[in-house]
Structures are given as structure tokens and as C-alpha cells.
Amino acid sequence: MNARGGTIFRQLFDRSCCCFTYLIGDKYQKTALLIDPVLEQVDRDLKLVKELGLETKSKNFRKELACGIQQRFHNLTILRTNYLEYASAAFMCWIHEQALLAKHCSLKYVLNTHVHADHITGSGLIKDRLNTNGKLQVLSIVSESSGAEADICVDDGEVIDCGLVKLNVTYTPGHTNGCMSLIDHYNKRVFTGDALFIRGCGRTDFQEGSPSKLYDSVHSRLFTLPDDYSVYPAHDYNGHTMSTIGEEKKFNPRMVTSKEEFIEIMENLNLDYPKMLGELVD
């Protein structure tokens, strides 16, 4: 899948829970994030990260950086240079570090749009695999309102910054009380988690779900985006991969109803509880 400018975008699917995971990266600064990783697909996701040149920095990164800086200052010492030349050398060391950052890449964040009940997130395993030698190179992110544990808990309105990738956090409670959607204005798309599906929406009968809140979230937070923004949900059960805000405003059978009709629909779904409920981990 293509994205504007220097960004990388991949949509990945898990058949067992019909979940989408999204890999978004900055191919110039070589940094990336994963949205809603699934535990059973961690090997697949990290393999792709490596293949696209977005893996964590190599073991030789700091050594190579230190050697380059040491050599530059050693040369200046031999020449007995003055303060201005040392300042110039410091600037060149910064340039050297930026060049190495481009060479040695980094998966920076693993995000969850909410606490999932139908699968276990892969965030913890990814961190275990990549955060070696006690260094936190990969950080987990959830919403503050979810009450879940993570390295970073974001509030409504915050921006998740990952190089060229800028994701605006907008709280969209209803499926759970801690759901958030992520808006990428640069690429005109939104990652809606379980708040808005393609021609559907997430259920509201557990995890502090509320059909009233979900209806308000979709109509006030998502349907106010431009019609041409692409919609990328956390699930699909009917073979779709994406939609647009304009399409969902016209054709989503649950969301074109009145609020009262929507609440009645959601309160009478009578669905079985997900098998993974109660086995949730960070």
C-alpha cells in the first residue's frame, strides 16, 4: 500500500480474530509504529519491520557513533584548534549522528486503540523481543481513559509523533470507555479501532460499553472529518479492507439511523461474549 511523501503503510490481517494491524513508517528517518498488533502475529510483523528497514537500531549503533565523534575531536586536538572550530566539530558530530540514525532504523511505538477482548495484544511480546539490555527502544501506547498500563498514556487531542507520521488522538468511547481513534491528516485517513467498522461498528455490551456514547463518538468525532478521509478499522468480517467517511455516512446501516434506533439495535444484538475476554495482557 502506498502513502504520501516519505511514509510507508501496510495493512495486515489476522484470520482467527478478523483483526487488522497497521504498520506506518517514515522511510527517511527510518522510524515506525504498529497499531493494534496481535500476539500470534508478532513474528510476521517483526519480519516485515526488518524487511522494510524499520527494525531497532543495531548493536553497533552507539559504538559506531562514539567512534566517529571521538575521531573528529582527536583530529581537532592534534591541530590545536580554537573554540569556534570545536563548536563546528560539535555540529558535525550532530550531522554524523543523524546520518547514523538514517542507517540504523527504529520501531518506536506499539499502539492499541483500546483494550481488546477478542485477542491478546502483541505489544508486550514485541517489547520483550526488541527492548534488550534494559533499554526502552519500543514504547507501548494506550489512552489514559482506558485505565490500562502502558509506557505512554495519551489524552484526547494529543499528537503521537513518529517522524513524518503524526497521529492525532481523538477519544471515541462507546465500544469500550477507553477507545481512541487516530487521525492522520497528512495522508487523509483515520484508524477507527472498534468505534467504526466498514458498514458496522463495535459491540457495546461489555467493558463499560455504551451505545449512546458510541453513536455520539462516531457522529461528533469521526463523521465531522472530511468525506474523502479513508477509514481503516480494527476489524472486518466481510472481506472489506477500507472505506471512507463519506461512504460510511451514507451506507453504514447502523449509523444512518436515529440515536434512539441505534440504541435499540445495539441492545438487542444478543451476541456471545468473546472467548479471550478475561485473558487480556499489556
C-alpha positions in Angstrom: 0.0 0.0 0.0 1.2 3.5 -0.9 1.2 6.6 1.3 2.1 10.2 0.6 5.6 11.5 0.6 8.2 9.6 2.6 5.8 7.4 4.6 5.4 3.6 4.5 2.0 2.0 5.1 1.0 -1.7 5.4 -2.3 -3.2 6.4 -2.0 -6.7 7.9 -4.8 -9.2 8.7 -5.3 -12.0 11.3 -7.8 -14.6 10.1 -8.5 -16.0 13.6 -10.0 -12.8 15.0 -10.5 -10.9 11.8 -8.2 -8.1 13.1 -6.2 -5.5 11.2 -2.8 -4.4 12.3 -1.2 -1.4 10.7 2.4 -0.6 10.2 3.2 3.0 9.5 6.8 4.3 9.0 8.9 7.2 7.9 11.3 5.9 5.3 13.6 8.9 5.5 14.1 9.0 9.3 13.7 5.2 9.5 11.2 5.1 12.4 7.9 3.4 12.6 4.9 2.3 14.7 2.4 -0.5 14.9 -1.3 -0.1 15.6 -3.2 -3.0 17.3 -0.6 -5.8 17.0 -1.9 -9.4 17.6 0.1 -11.8 19.8 0.0 -14.7 17.3 1.3 -12.4 14.5 4.3 -10.9 16.2 6.8 -13.0 14.2 5.1 -11.9 10.9 5.0 -8.2 12.0 8.7 -8.1 13.1 9.8 -9.9 9.9 8.1 -7.2 7.9 9.6 -4.4 10.0 13.0 -5.9 9.3 12.4 -6.4 5.6 11.3 -2.8 5.2 14.4 -1.5 7.1 12.5 -0.4 10.1 13.9 -2.6 12.8 15.5 -1.4 16.0 19.0 0.1 16.0 21.8 -2.4 15.6 24.1 -3.3 18.5 26.9 -1.4 16.7 25.0 1.9 16.5 26.3 3.5 19.7 29.8 2.1 19.2 29.9 3.5 15.6 28.6 6.8 16.8 31.1 7.2 19.6 34.0 6.2 17.3 33.0 8.8 14.7 32.7 11.6 17.4 36.0 10.6 19.0 37.9 10.6 15.7 36.6 14.1 14.9 37.7 15.6 18.2 41.0 13.7 18.1 41.8 15.3 14.8 41.0 18.8 16.1 43.2 18.2 19.2 46.2 17.4 17.1 45.6 20.6 15.1 45.2 22.6 18.4 42.1 24.3 17.1 40.2 27.1 18.8 36.8 27.3 20.4 34.9 28.1 17.1 36.4 25.0 15.5 35.4 22.9 18.4 31.8 24.3 18.1 31.9 23.5 14.4 33.1 20.0 15.3 30.2 19.5 17.7 27.8 20.5 14.9 29.5 18.0 12.5 29.1 15.3 15.2 25.3 16.0 15.3 25.3 15.6 11.5 27.2 12.3 11.9 24.6 11.1 14.4 21.7 12.0 12.1 23.4 10.0 9.3 23.6 7.0 11.6 20.0 7.4 12.7 19.1 7.1 9.0 21.2 4.0 8.6 20.2 2.2 11.8 16.4 2.1 11.9 13.9 2.0 14.8 10.4 0.6 15.6 9.4 3.3 18.0 5.8 2.6 19.2 3.3 -0.1 19.6 -0.2 1.3 20.0 -3.6 -0.2 21.0 -6.7 1.7 20.1 -8.4 0.1 23.1 -8.2 -2.9 25.4 -9.2 -5.8 23.2 -11.5 -8.6 24.3 -11.2 -10.9 21.3 -7.5 -11.3 21.1 -4.3 -10.6 23.2 -2.2 -7.7 22.1 1.3 -8.4 20.8 2.7 -5.2 22.4 4.2 -6.9 25.3 6.0 -9.6 23.3 7.3 -7.1 20.8 8.8 -5.0 23.7 10.3 -8.2 25.2 11.9 -9.0 21.8 13.3 -5.6 21.0 14.0 -3.9 24.3 17.3 -5.6 25.1 20.0 -4.7 27.6 17.5 -2.8 29.7 16.9 -0.1 27.1 13.3 1.0 26.2 13.6 1.5 22.4 10.0 0.4 21.8 7.2 2.1 23.9 3.6 1.0 24.3 0.8 3.5 24.0 -2.9 3.3 25.1 -5.4 6.0 26.0 -5.4 7.4 29.5 -9.1 6.8 29.7 -8.6 3.0 29.2 -7.1 2.5 32.6 -4.6 0.1 31.1 -0.9 0.0 31.8 1.5 1.3 29.1 4.7 3.3 28.8 2.7 6.2 27.5 -1.0 7.0 28.2 -2.3 9.6 25.8 -5.1 12.2 26.3 -7.7 13.4 23.9 -6.2 15.9 21.5 -2.5 14.8 21.9 -0.4 14.1 18.8 1.7 10.9 18.5 4.9 12.0 16.7 6.9 9.4 14.8 9.0 11.2 12.2 6.7 12.2 9.3 3.9 10.2 10.9 1.7 12.4 13.0 -1.4 10.8 14.6 -3.9 13.0 16.3 -5.6 11.2 19.2 -9.4 11.6 19.4 -11.3 9.8 22.1 -14.2 7.7 20.7 -15.7 5.8 23.6 -18.7 3.5 23.3 -17.3 0.1 22.4 -15.2 0.5 25.5 -14.8 3.5 27.7 -11.2 3.8 26.7 -11.4 3.7 22.9 -9.5 6.2 20.8 -9.2 6.8 17.1 -6.1 8.0 15.4 -6.3 10.7 12.7 -3.5 11.1 10.1 -4.3 14.4 8.4 -1.3 14.3 6.2 -2.5 11.1 4.5 -6.2 11.9 4.9 -7.1 8.8 6.9 -8.3 7.7 10.3 -7.7 4.5 12.2 -11.0 3.9 14.0 -10.4 0.9 16.1 -13.7 -0.7 17.1 -15.6 2.5 17.1 -16.4 2.4 13.4 -16.3 -0.6 11.1 -17.0 -0.7 7.4 -20.8 -0.8 7.3 -20.9 -1.5 11.0 -19.4 -0.7 14.4 -18.1 -2.4 17.5 -20.4 -4.0 20.1 -21.4 -2.1 23.3 -22.5 -4.8 25.7 -19.3 -5.2 27.9 -16.2 -3.3 29.0 -18.2 -0.2 30.0 -19.7 -0.1 26.5 -22.4 2.4 25.8 -24.5 2.6 22.6 -25.3 6.2 23.4 -21.7 7.1 23.8 -20.7 5.2 20.6 -23.3 7.0 18.5 -22.2 10.3 19.7 -18.5 9.5 19.2 -18.9 8.4 15.6 -21.2 11.4 14.7 -19.3 14.1 16.6 -15.7 12.9 16.2 -15.5 10.8 13.0 -18.3 11.9 10.8 -17.1 15.5 11.2 -13.9 14.6 9.3 -13.8 15.4 5.5 -15.8 12.9 3.4 -12.7 11.8 1.5 -10.8 10.6 4.5 -10.1 6.9 4.4 -11.4 4.7 7.2 -9.2 1.9 8.5 -11.0 -0.2 11.2 -9.5 -2.7 13.7 -11.8 -5.5 12.3 -13.6 -6.6 9.3 -15.8 -9.8 8.9 -17.0 -9.4 5.3 -13.8 -9.1 3.2 -13.5 -5.3 3.1 -10.2 -3.5 3.8 -11.1 0.2 3.9 -13.8 2.7 3.3 -14.3 6.5 3.5 -16.0 8.8 5.9 -18.4 9.8 3.1 -19.3 6.2 2.3 -20.0 5.4 6.0 -22.2 8.5 6.4 -24.3 7.3 3.5 -24.2 3.5 3.7 -23.4 2.3 7.3 -26.8 0.7 8.2 -26.3 1.3 12.0 -25.1 4.9 11.7 -27.7 6.3 9.3 -30.4 5.6 11.9 -31.5 8.0 14.7 -29.8 7.7 18.0 -32.8 6.0 19.5 -33.0 3.4 16.8 -29.2 2.8 17.1 -29.5 2.2 20.8 -32.4 -0.3 20.3 -30.3 -2.2 17.6 -27.3 -2.4 19.8 -29.2 -3.5 22.9 -30.8 -6.4 21.0 -27.8 -8.0 19.2 -27.6 -10.9 21.7 -24.0 -11.8 20.9 -21.9 -14.4 22.6 -19.0 -13.0 24.7 -15.6 -13.1 23.1 -13.5 -16.2 24.0 -10.5 -14.1 25.0 -12.4 -12.0 27.5 -10.5 -12.2 30.8 -7.2 -13.1 29.2 -6.1 -9.5 28.4 -2.5 -8.5 28.9 -0.4 -5.4 28.1 
